[in-house]
């Protein structure tokens, strides 16, 4: 089995009062992070289910 693929995620947080900050990039970052977390949860559930099915056989 191949070694786990590791990803590095960098998130920069800006204060709301900062004039250079717009909500669109922040919203995009939040959505991207939510997708990454969701995919990780799905992978873990899939692996757990595979393990359970392998034990049953």
N, C-alpha and C positions, 0 to 999 in steps of 0.2 A: 504494500500500500504506500502511496506517495506521501511525502511529508506534508503537513498542513500548509496551505498557502496563507502567508501572513500579509495583512494590509496595514498600512499606517495612515491614520486619518488625523488631519490637523484642522482644528476649528478655532477661528478667531472670533472673539466676542467684543462688540463695540457697545458703548453706552447709548441709550436712546437719545440723549440730548446732543449727541455728536452730529453736526450738520452733514458730514460726509456719509453718514449711514442712511441707507434707504431700506425700506421694508422688503423690497423684492429680492435682493441677494440674501437677506436673512431668512426669508421664507423658503427660498430655494435650498439653502443649507439645511434648514430644519427638515424639509421633505426628503432630501438626500440622506440625511442621517436616519430618519425614520425608515426609509427603504432598506438601508444597510442593516439596521437592527431587526427589521421584519424578516429579511432573508436569513439572517443568522438564526433566529428563532425557528424558522421553517426547516433549516438544515439540521438543527439539533433534534427537532421532533421527528424528522425523517430518519435520522440515524438511530434514534431511540426505537422507533417502530421497526426498523430493519433488524435491530438487535433482538427485539422481542420475538419477531417472526423466525429468526435464525435459531433461537433457543427452543422454540416450539417444534422444530423439525427434527 
